[in-house]
């Protein structure tokens, strides 16, 4: 057993110190912090060029004042100025960078405001969108005056209707809880997806690297292949938990300090205050089960190849399964009660993502969760027993090998060696 722990911690520490692991973690943290501070970064680069000057030609000679007032309310960074210059002069000023653009205001035959905005290109959409909103508001106000309506009457007419939703099941989640659960599930699905792909591939690469360097011949003479396989799985599992802990803590702190307004604007989707503790526990449970399921699969697939170049080809089918589970889970975010989602949540290779999706967003009976977890544990056990036999024979196979047909050959070697 001492040799088992030696291999486990050697795998963990050796991978922890590699440049690729440190660089990957650092880049991930930088991207994460950058994304959660994106608004601040944009404002930093735009702070010297925030005021956009737009000239206005008012051919109606009556709506500029009202339009300018509405434009200031929509976007205070747009500076309007009433111009008496002709279009050729304004065109030249836009070309020289003196103006962001110019707007021609007019009315149609019914006195309804309309406008034409001209700028050097159509790439910047923020300014025309703000002008369009101001023009729309101007249209509503002038129309109100023509129809003789009061502002209170118009506000009541244009206010959104109220549709109250009531769940009939006693234990059904409220709309706020469902929005928060959707945000948490969305984030954790990505965590499970990328973690399973990355760390499973790491296990397969580790085994293939040792085989290609003939280190395996030394290892199997002192430690059984079964102990090697599970030591590597647990060692890289610890590595993944270390990396994820650093990333999740950093991401949570950055989101908490920078995305408060964004979370409110998203309807509370990224505000996790109302999510039950059990949901986080299930997230950890299904993450670990998904990791061990695919890590065991990757370990014995990696043992079948003798060259590092063949690893990706060998684990390709496993990667397709993970991608398929992720796509189904993304579909399930919008319709978690679909029969297809319910059915696939019991398939072990899909369950880590899809059953967690259901648990996070619905009130799933405990027996369904227990059944899915039981099937996962059974599949992991079968894979562990079968994988240990394949691994035992696979690590002794050398030469060109990149086909699943080599499973039979590995099993035959394992029986002879046993």
Residue pairs with C-beta under 8 A, 6 or more apart in sequence:
3 222
3 223
3 227
4 223
4 227
4 230
4 231
5 231
7 219
7 223
7 227
7 228
7 231
7 232
7 235
8 231
8 232
8 234
8 235
8 238
9 235
10 235
11 206
11 231
11 232
11 235
11 236
11 239
12 235
12 236
12 238
12 239
15 21
15 202
15 206
15 235
15 236
15 239
16 239
16 242
21 239
21 243
25 243
25 246
25 247
28 247
29 246
29 247
29 250
32 247
32 250
32 251
32 254
33 250
33 254
34 41
36 251
36 254
36 255
36 258
36 259
37 254
37 258
39 258
39 262
40 258
50 77
51 77
51 78
51 79
52 77
52 78
52 79
52 100
52 127
53 79
53 81
53 98
53 99
53 100
54 78
54 79
54 80
54 81
54 99
54 100
54 101
54 102
54 103
54 127
54 131
55 80
55 81
55 82
55 83
55 85
55 90
55 93
55 99
55 101
55 102
55 103
56 64
56 67
56 68
56 80
56 81
56 82
56 83
56 102
56 103
56 104
56 105
57 83
57 87
57 90
57 102
57 103
57 104
57 105
58 64
58 82
58 105
59 104
59 105
59 106
60 105
60 106
60 107
60 113
62 107
63 105
63 107
63 113
63 138
63 142
64 82
64 105
66 138
66 141
66 142
67 80
67 105
67 113
67 134
67 135
67 138
68 80
68 82
70 133
70 134
70 135
70 137
70 138
70 141
71 78
71 80
71 130
71 131
71 134
72 78
72 80
73 134
73 137
74 130
74 133
74 134
74 137
75 126
75 127
75 130
78 100
78 127
78 130
78 131
80 103
83 90
83 102
85 93
87 102
87 104
87 118
90 99
90 102
90 118
91 102
91 118
93 99
93 102
94 100
94 101
94 102
94 118
94 119
94 120
95 120
100 119
100 124
100 127
101 117
101 118
101 119
101 120
101 127
101 128
102 117
102 118
102 119
103 115
103 116
103 117
103 118
103 131
104 115
104 116
104 117
104 118
105 113
105 114
105 115
105 135
106 113
106 114
106 115
106 116
107 113
107 114
108 114
111 142
111 146
112 139
112 142
112 143
113 135
113 138
113 139
113 142
114 135
115 131
115 135
117 127
117 128
117 131
119 127
119 128
140 154
140 158
144 150
144 151
144 154
165 175
167 173
167 174
169 363
171 363
172 363
173 181
173 361
173 362
173 363
174 274
176 268
176 274
177 274
177 275
178 361
179 267
179 268
179 269
180 268
180 269
180 270
180 271
180 272
180 273
180 274
180 275
181 275
181 279
181 360
181 361
182 269
182 333
182 360
182 361
183 266
183 268
183 269
183 270
183 271
183 272
184 272
184 275
184 279
184 283
184 360
185 333
185 356
185 357
185 360
185 361
186 269
186 333
187 270
188 283
188 287
188 356
188 360
189 326
189 329
189 330
189 333
189 353
189 356
189 357
191 244
191 248
191 287
192 286
192 287
192 290
192 352
192 353
192 356
193 322
193 325
193 326
193 353
195 240
195 244
195 287
195 291
196 290
196 291
196 294
196 322
196 352
197 319
197 322
198 240
199 236
199 237
199 239
199 240
199 291
199 295
200 291
200 294
200 295
200 297
200 298
200 315
200 318
201 298
201 311
201 312
201 315
201 319
202 236
202 239
203 232
203 233
203 236
203 295
203 298
203 299
203 302
204 298
204 299
204 301
204 302
204 305
204 311
204 314
204 315
205 302
205 308
205 311
206 232
206 236
206 302
207 216
207 232
207 299
207 302
207 303
207 391
207 395
208 302
208 305
208 306
208 307
208 308
208 310
208 311
209 308
210 216
210 219
211 303
211 305
211 306
211 395
211 398
212 306
212 307
212 308
216 395
216 396
219 228
220 228
220 395
220 396
223 231
224 392
225 303
225 388
225 391
225 392
225 395
226 388
226 391
226 392
228 391
228 395
229 296
229 299
229 300
229 303
229 387
229 388
229 391
230 384
232 299
233 292
233 295
233 296
233 299
236 295
237 288
237 291
237 292
237 295
240 291
255 263
255 270
259 270
262 270
263 269
263 270
263 271
264 271
279 359
279 360
282 356
282 359
282 360
282 369
283 356
283 360
285 373
286 351
286 352
286 353
286 355
286 356
286 359
287 352
289 351
289 352
289 373
289 376
289 377
289 380
290 351
290 352
290 353
292 380
293 348
293 349
293 352
293 376
293 379
293 380
293 383
294 318
294 322
296 380
296 383
296 384
296 387
297 318
297 383
297 387
298 315
298 318
299 387
299 391
300 386
300 387
300 388
300 390
300 391
300 394
300 410
301 314
301 315
301 318
302 311
302 314
302 315
303 390
303 391
303 394
303 395
303 397
303 410
304 314
304 390
304 394
304 397
304 401
304 402
304 404
304 406
304 407
304 410
305 311
305 314
305 401
305 402
306 397
306 398
306 399
306 400
306 401
307 400
307 402
310 400
310 401
310 402
313 402
314 402
314 404
317 404
321 349
321 350
324 350
325 344
325 349
325 350
325 352
325 353
325 354
326 353
328 340
328 341
328 344
328 350
328 353
328 354
329 353
329 354
329 357
331 338
331 341
332 338
332 341
332 354
332 357
332 358
333 357
333 361
335 341
336 357
336 358
336 361
336 362
337 362
341 354
341 357
341 358
342 358
344 350
344 354
345 351
345 354
345 355
345 357
345 358
345 368
345 372
346 355
346 371
346 372
346 375
347 354
348 375
348 376
348 378
348 379
349 379
351 372
351 375
351 376
352 376
355 364
355 369
355 372
355 373
358 364
358 368
359 369
389 410
389 411
389 414
390 407
390 410
390 411
390 414
391 410
392 410
392 413
392 414
392 417
392 418
393 409
393 410
393 411
393 412
393 413
393 414
393 415
393 417
394 406
394 410
394 413
396 413
396 417
397 406
397 409
397 410
397 413
